[in-house]
Amino acid sequence: MSTSTPDLTADLPKHDELVEERLVLWYFTISLVYMFVSFTGGLLMALQLVQWNPHPGIEYLSPGRWRMIHTNAIAYGFIANCFLGALHWAIPRLTLRPVLSRPLSYFIFAAWQVVVLSTA
């Protein structure tokens, strides 16, 4: 009877073959950008509560416009990009299969950024 154990990891795909790390990094980087944009919008809206508007004559920087930017940047820019980045990292590792099409993944990334920016 042999006491050696077979190497079960020999036929598993490598991490680089499964996960497109550059795309995941892009998702998390752009989500941080949206988070800081949202924080800026939240700060500008909070300044209105203490009766101090730093841009009183500029209509495009009014608190009503920043409210939508703040909400959309957090909901669709930060949270959704983090979620999509986590999915692009976790699903290939859990299923041990790469995504169906890497160019399609990059297209989805670009299309999602266009959607978020066009709704802001």
ChimeraX attribute file (.defattr): number of C-alpha atoms within 10 A of each C-alpha:
attribute: neighborCount
match mode: 1-to-1
recipient: residues
	/A:1	3
	/A:2	4
	/A:3	5
	/A:4	6
	/A:5	6
	/A:6	7
	/A:7	7
	/A:8	7
	/A:9	8
	/A:10	8
	/A:11	7
	/A:12	9
	/A:13	13
	/A:14	12
	/A:15	14
	/A:16	9
	/A:17	14
	/A:18	20
	/A:19	21
	/A:20	18
	/A:21	15
	/A:22	8
	/A:23	17
	/A:24	19
	/A:25	15
	/A:26	15
	/A:27	23
	/A:28	19
	/A:29	16
	/A:30	16
	/A:31	23
	/A:32	18
	/A:33	14
	/A:34	25
	/A:35	19
	/A:36	16
	/A:37	19
	/A:38	24
	/A:39	15
	/A:40	15
	/A:41	22
	/A:42	17
	/A:43	14
	/A:44	21
	/A:45	21
	/A:46	14
	/A:47	13
	/A:48	13
	/A:49	9
	/A:50	8
	/A:51	8
	/A:52	12
	/A:53	16
	/A:54	12
	/A:55	12
	/A:56	10
	/A:57	9
	/A:58	8
	/A:59	10
	/A:60	10
	/A:61	16
	/A:62	18
	/A:63	22
	/A:64	11
	/A:65	14
	/A:66	21
	/A:67	17
	/A:68	15
	/A:69	23
	/A:70	25
	/A:71	15
	/A:72	19
	/A:73	26
	/A:74	21
	/A:75	16
	/A:76	21
	/A:77	28
	/A:78	24
	/A:79	18
	/A:80	17
	/A:81	26
	/A:82	20
	/A:83	15
	/A:84	17
	/A:85	21
	/A:86	15
	/A:87	13
	/A:88	21
	/A:89	21
	/A:90	14
	/A:91	15
	/A:92	18
	/A:93	17
	/A:94	10
	/A:95	10
	/A:96	16
	/A:97	14
	/A:98	20
	/A:99	18
	/A:100	9
	/A:101	9
	/A:102	13
	/A:103	10
	/A:104	11
	/A:105	15
	/A:106	14
	/A:107	12
	/A:108	13
	/A:109	18
	/A:110	11
	/A:111	12
	/A:112	17
	/A:113	16
	/A:114	11
	/A:115	12
	/A:116	19
	/A:117	15
	/A:118	8
	/A:119	11
	/A:120	16
